[in-house]
Amino acid sequence: MKKKLLIFHPYLATYRVDLYNRLAEDFEVKVLLTGHPNEIAGLGFDIKKVNEQAHFDYEYYHKGKYIGRHLISNIYIKVIREFNPDIIFAHEYGVNTIWAILLKRLYHYKLYITCDDSLQMAQSYSFNRKLLRNFVVNSVDGLFVVSTKTRDFLKSLYGKEKFLYFPIIQDDRILVKKIQNCKEEESVYKEKYDIKDKKIILYVGRFVQVKNLPLLLDAFSMIGEKDVRLVMVGDGIMREEIEHKISDLNLNDKVILTGALYGDDLYAWYRIADYFVLTSFQEAFGAVVNEALVAGCFSIVSNFAGSHTLIEDGVNGYVFESDNVNDLKEKMSLALKRPKKESVKCLMTKTFIDFYKDLYMFFNDQHRLS
């Protein structure tokens, strides 16, 4: 008989649904989703399409009082009592985790949580948040962290084998097929923007301060190659500022702003792009880096983005210092010496299935689950 696995999370997301589906093959899975409706409405992807991909039992629950993004409700007690899980997989240091800790001895389950902090974030906790982290780490059976550097930092603090590196990634077998199936959209874009023979550097994300987009444009303006285009997929409060910056740097003919895109309209750009860049000076992870690598895009990633630990220097990308425009320019120039990609070929150095095997063994360690 399969063990019962209860998952707490704010909402189903493109970067987690593959994991939950894979878990559902090995466990009896139930997922409780308690994100604030306003937060869910503002997500940068089609939540309905993601929900349709779920091959497990899930429920969105919004009744109760929210403090920030945390739902205060007795639903956690109710679902634990009714489902009677063997394992709970909770989200970060929120209310769902606190309830799971408080009920752990009564219902005799093992408790694991996600920790989506980059190293920078993990090192900059306030005094009160450190106290909360201490309480949680000492109360749970394990933590899944999205950065090897965060894992090593937490190990140095707590000296315990409770931390497993599991980045925010999609199943590369599934994602590659989605990207490969966008040939028609690719043709439309190449004709519309006259980029058939151009080298394409791609950025995907919000136009907000933490994404460090002025630095990206400054670095790009320093590159002398004529047959290179920077494609920026996204939108946000900095849109007008970015447009002015592009004009001031005389980059109107070299930068393409597409607006926010989703699904096949976005995957087509991953198919077209040769290189990818993420310049954030603060980023818990950055799931777009995984998407770009799966699409075969050689990626240049900020050292302040948790996803930089997906990069093996010179093999599938480069890591640059987030506040150093010259370092970014140099790494982009080095990348551009590489030829255009010939096909959608995954550049992840470790596959989703290999990461999943690590997670499955962590869940099923006889010492932990006895």
Summary of the structure (lengths in Angstrom):
residues: 370
radius of gyration: 21.3
end to end distance: 15.6
largest distance: 66.3
contacts: 1203
relative contact order: 0.11
helix: 45%
strand: 20%
